[in-house]
Amino acid sequence: MRRKIVLTVLLCLATALAIGAAPALAASGCTCHTDASPTATPAHAPFVAGITDCNVCHAGWTAPHPTFVEPRLEFKPYMYISPDGKLTYYLNGRLTKPNRPRTGINGVLIYLQERAAGASKFTDVGQTTTQHALLGSDGNYGLRVDSTAKGTVYRAVAQGAVRSTILVPNRSAAVMMKPALELWKMRGLNNVGHIRLGRSVVAIGRAAPSWFVGEKVKLTLKRGPDGHQRVVTRVERRIRNAGTLGTFRWMITFHKRGEYALYARWPRTADHPAVSAGEWWFTVK
């Protein structure tokens, strides 16, 4: 009997710590977290608005606890520039088995949340369920959101679930972090990507979000067939304001015939990782 009580206490503590417990009154229906010895482990405040019953997220956690696993919750918000210039944000990730990142877990409810810069609380922006992706992997989830504010933090909260083993609830947070970068237009090329010797093109790029205006993008021009290219020149161009997007441009005059490729890279800063744009290939006749 003593061993069973000790095991229950330890597992209750593991559950509370795994989801970042903070002192609060025990939620309705929660028999693990009580104010009475020997299970005096206070429940955390609700992570999701309106979810005050522990059993909603801690599904199957009866005493004595059954076998349980703590899945890995991956979460990576990103942004995308559509062809018409609209900026779209996506919150996506995967729920996978512990120590087996290639094995996803389907059918688990994920709450997606955001917290504005300077705010103390997260608010719900939507929910989705992990599922099989078109590319063939399990445990994927995602949701499109509209926020473009600087400093917004995003969070995913995964419910627990009853399976052959009990899945522990989990959560993961991230800042909208990786900017979007693209080479948008090459003015001066004809419709098959050619330009005559001695003429000029203007390379126009787009960057997002607009609060990174003032940072510099590195552009590299290479000459030669794929796999045998040599750098012709490198320049830096500053991102300038263009509404919700930033833009940059570079005028290039060609004095040698051949195949060329233009690359754009946004170096890493304290606010975001490095990001590259798809290269633009063309021919000088």
C-alpha positions in Angstrom: 0.0 0.0 0.0 2.8 2.4 0.9 4.5 1.7 -2.5 1.3 2.5 -4.4 0.9 5.9 -2.5 4.5 6.8 -3.2 4.2 5.9 -6.9 1.0 8.0 -7.2 2.8 11.0 -5.7 5.8 10.8 -8.0 3.7 10.4 -11.1 1.5 13.4 -10.1 4.6 15.5 -9.6 5.9 14.4 -13.0 2.7 15.4 -14.6 2.6 18.8 -13.0 6.2 19.6 -13.8 5.9 18.3 -17.4 3.4 21.0 -18.2 4.9 23.8 -16.1 2.9 23.8 -13.0 2.2 27.0 -11.2 0.4 27.4 -7.9 -3.3 27.4 -8.3 -6.4 25.8 -6.9 -7.1 22.3 -8.0 -9.3 22.3 -11.1 -12.8 20.7 -11.1 -12.7 17.0 -11.5 -9.0 16.6 -10.9 -8.3 13.8 -8.4 -4.5 13.9 -8.7 -3.8 17.5 -7.6 -5.1 18.1 -4.1 -4.2 20.3 -1.2 -4.2 17.3 1.2 -1.2 15.1 2.0 0.3 12.9 0.6 -0.7 14.3 -2.9 -0.3 18.0 -2.1 0.6 19.0 -5.7 -1.3 22.1 -6.7 -2.8 22.2 -10.2 -1.6 24.8 -12.7 -3.8 27.6 -14.0 -5.7 26.8 -17.2 -3.6 26.9 -20.3 -6.7 27.0 -22.6 -9.6 29.4 -22.0 -12.7 27.5 -20.8 -10.8 24.3 -20.0 -10.9 24.0 -16.2 -11.4 20.3 -15.9 -8.0 18.4 -15.7 -9.5 15.3 -17.3 -10.0 17.2 -20.6 -6.3 17.4 -21.2 -5.1 14.7 -18.8 -7.2 12.0 -20.3 -7.0 8.7 -18.6 -5.0 9.8 -15.6 -6.7 7.9 -12.9 -5.1 6.7 -9.7 -3.1 4.5 -9.7 -1.7 5.9 -13.0 -1.4 3.6 -16.0 1.7 3.4 -18.2 2.3 6.8 -19.8 4.6 8.4 -22.4 5.5 12.0 -22.9 5.4 12.8 -26.7 7.6 15.4 -28.4 5.7 18.5 -29.6 7.4 20.3 -32.5 6.2 23.8 -33.3 7.5 26.2 -35.9 5.5 29.2 -37.0 6.5 30.7 -40.4 5.3 33.2 -43.0 4.8 33.0 -46.8 4.5 35.7 -49.5 1.8 34.8 -52.0 2.2 35.8 -55.7 -0.2 38.7 -55.3 2.0 40.1 -52.4 -0.1 39.1 -49.5 1.7 38.0 -46.3 0.3 34.9 -44.7 1.4 33.3 -41.3 1.2 29.7 -40.5 1.5 27.9 -37.2 2.5 24.3 -37.8 4.4 21.3 -36.4 4.3 17.7 -35.5 3.5 15.5 -32.5 5.9 12.5 -32.4 6.7 9.6 -30.1 9.5 10.1 -27.6 13.0 9.2 -29.0 11.3 8.4 -32.3 11.0 11.7 -34.2 10.0 10.0 -37.4 6.9 8.3 -35.8 4.0 10.8 -35.6 0.9 10.5 -33.5 -2.4 11.2 -35.2 -5.8 12.2 -33.7 -4.6 14.5 -30.9 -6.2 17.9 -30.4 -3.9 20.9 -30.6 -4.8 24.4 -29.3 -2.9 27.2 -31.0 -2.4 30.5 -29.1 -0.7 33.8 -29.3 0.5 36.4 -26.9 1.1 40.0 -28.0 4.3 41.8 -27.2 4.2 43.0 -23.6 1.1 41.0 -22.7 1.1 38.5 -19.8 -1.5 36.0 -21.1 -2.0 33.9 -24.2 -5.2 34.0 -26.1 -6.6 31.2 -28.3 -6.5 31.6 -32.1 -7.8 28.2 -33.1 -7.5 24.5 -32.8 -6.7 21.6 -35.0 -6.0 17.8 -34.8 -2.8 16.0 -35.7 -3.1 14.0 -38.9 -1.4 12.3 -41.8 0.2 14.8 -44.2 0.2 14.7 -48.0 4.0 14.0 -48.0 3.4 10.8 -46.0 4.2 11.6 -42.4 2.0 11.3 -39.4 1.4 13.7 -36.4 1.2 16.9 -38.5 -0.9 19.9 -37.6 -1.2 23.5 -38.8 -3.4 26.6 -38.9 -3.3 29.9 -40.8 -3.4 33.1 -38.7 -3.5 36.8 -39.5 -1.2 38.4 -36.9 1.7 40.4 -38.2 2.6 42.3 -35.0 6.2 42.5 -34.0 7.1 40.6 -30.8 4.1 38.2 -30.9 4.8 34.8 -29.2 2.9 31.7 -30.4 2.2 28.6 -28.5 0.9 25.1 -29.2 -0.8 23.1 -26.4 -1.4 19.4 -27.1 -4.0 17.5 -25.1 -3.2 14.2 -23.6 -5.0 11.1 -25.0 -5.9 7.5 -24.0 -4.2 4.9 -26.2 -2.5 1.6 -25.5 -0.4 4.0 -23.3 -1.5 7.4 -21.9 -0.1 10.4 -23.7 1.0 13.3 -21.5 -0.2 16.8 -22.4 2.5 19.0 -23.8 3.2 22.5 -25.0 5.7 24.4 -27.0 6.2 28.1 -27.7 8.0 30.1 -30.4 8.4 33.6 -31.7 7.5 34.4 -35.3 11.0 34.2 -36.2 12.0 33.1 -39.7 11.3 36.0 -42.1 10.2 35.5 -45.7 12.5 36.4 -48.7 12.0 36.1 -52.4 13.4 37.3 -55.7 10.2 38.7 -57.2 11.0 40.2 -60.6 13.8 40.6 -63.1 12.9 43.6 -65.2 14.7 43.6 -68.5 14.5 39.9 -69.3 12.4 38.7 -72.1 9.7 36.0 -71.7 12.2 33.2 -72.0 14.7 34.6 -69.6 17.2 36.2 -72.0 18.8 39.6 -72.2 21.2 41.0 -74.9 24.8 41.8 -74.1 25.4 45.3 -72.8 21.8 45.7 -71.5 20.7 45.9 -67.9 18.2 44.2 -65.7 16.8 45.3 -62.4 16.4 42.6 -59.8 13.6 43.3 -57.4 13.1 41.3 -54.2 10.6 41.2 -51.4 11.1 40.7 -47.7 8.7 40.2 -44.8 7.6 41.3 -42.3 8.0 45.0 -42.8 9.4 45.7 -39.3 12.8 44.4 -40.6 13.1 47.5 -42.9 16.6 48.8 -42.7 18.4 45.4 -42.6 20.5 44.3 -45.5 20.1 41.4 -47.9 23.2 39.9 -49.6 23.0 39.3 -53.4 25.4 37.1 -55.3 25.7 36.9 -59.1 27.3 33.8 -60.5 28.2 32.9 -64.1 28.5 29.5 -65.7 26.4 26.3 -66.0 25.0 24.7 -63.0 27.7 23.0 -60.9 30.5 25.0 -62.6 29.6 28.5 -61.5 32.0 31.3 -60.5 31.1 34.3 -58.5 30.9 37.5 -60.6 30.1 40.0 -57.9 28.4 40.3 -54.5 26.5 43.3 -53.2 24.4 44.3 -50.2 21.0 46.0 -50.6 19.0 47.6 -47.8 15.4 46.6 -47.3 13.0 49.5 -47.8 9.4 50.1 -46.7 6.6 49.0 -49.0 3.6 48.6 -46.7 3.3 45.1 -45.2 6.3 44.0 -47.2 9.8 45.4 -47.6 11.6 45.6 -51.0 15.1 45.8 -52.3 16.5 46.1 -55.8 19.8 45.9 -57.8 20.5 47.0 -61.3 23.0 44.8 -63.2 24.6 45.6 -66.6 26.2 42.6 -68.4 29.4 42.7 -70.4 29.9 39.0 -71.0 27.7 36.4 -72.5 26.8 33.2 -70.7 24.5 31.6 -68.2 23.9 33.5 -64.9 22.2 32.8 -61.6 21.3 35.4 -59.0 21.0 34.4 -55.3 19.7 36.3 -52.3 20.4 35.7 -48.7 19.2 37.4 -45.5 21.9 36.8 -42.9 21.1 35.8 -39.3 20.6 38.6 -36.8 19.6 38.6 -33.1 15.9 38.7 -34.2 15.8 35.9 -36.8 17.8 33.0 -38.4 19.3 33.3 -41.8 17.0 32.8 -44.8 17.6 32.4 -48.5 15.5 33.0 -51.6 15.1 30.7 -54.6 17.7 31.6 -57.2 16.9 33.2 -60.5 18.5 31.8 -63.7 18.8 33.7 -67.0 21.0 33.9 -70.1 22.9 36.8 -71.6 23.0 36.5 -75.4 
